[in-house]
């Protein structure tokens, strides 16, 4: 005959030895995980870059922008455009290309197509859903207006849908304007010409 062993089990279904084994196993697993994490950090330590590989333009705070504006007087747009380079502006346009197309007859994206934008009236593309503030502003996209809008879209037209922080450096804006000027069958004359 086979003799069956019977163990006396506590009122919760497990004796204290079983609970200790479970607690020990959990603690052991935690120690192994922490040890592997530390060993991984030792074996594969990331190197800090001296400079960010991709630079993200962050809008300046109002205090910093005011201090910068007070430190250097703003150059007239005509003077900046005289020294601007459309090739450098084409590189600047990459910041715009995710939302805008530069091609003649190009499609609208999140933003409208920018062909022949310089000298054209604001909100000139029929059927594009401009923000109410931009559609109601009126006027034309002259060099001064484009420069102010590109510098800080939300300050130039509060409530605009454009979620771009802006291009703070006047020389970079002038380069971009020189490129935008080329997006036309008959480019508009530079100011002062």
Buried (B, 14 or more C-beta within 10 A) or exposed (E): EEEEEEEEEEEEEEEEEEEEEEEEEEEEEEEEEEEEEEEEEEEEEEEEEEEEEEEEEEEBEEEEBEEEEEEEEEEBBBEBBBEBBBEBBBEBBEBBEEBBBBEEEBEBEEBBBBBBBBBBEBBEBEEEEBBEBBEEBEEBBBBEBBBBBBBBBBEBBEEBBBEBBBBBEBBBBBBBBBBBBEBBEEBBEBBEE
